[in-house]
């Protein structure tokens, strides 16, 4: 409960006007295996975890949740293309530090991470997994966090979800 996949499902339920049951799992892979076995009918999850099952034909992809098709699975339409206009949720990763971390340390960490993201082997591996490397400044990431928090707080409130 409370994961990006859970919230994505709440948004899907609300926007599509359908009733779907959220089934919480302690580990995502348990849910994936139940989906493969036919004990569930649908799942919203991050693409990198699903690629092996989609590529092998054990699962059938319906749509991606981003604004554009994935370069890894371009045959999958977006939710927007599939008839649910405005439905968008993307997964992202970031690096955080304690609030009182000195600016010079934040700047150094950001610089080292930026260098790592430019290493060809890293870029190639991230590309294979379906990730789009963006990289940003600490200020841009802080703004992204504020925007995402506001956006998803509204979805959670509208969904009626409660902390378990």
Secondary structure, DSSP 8 states (H G I E B T S, - for coil): --SHHHHHHHHHHHHHT--------SSHHHHHHHHHTTS-S-----HHHHHHHHHTTSS----B-SSS--SSSTTS-BTTTTT-TT------------TT--HHHHHHHHHHHHHHHTSHHHHHHHHHTT-------HHHHHHHHHHHHHHHHHHHHHHT----
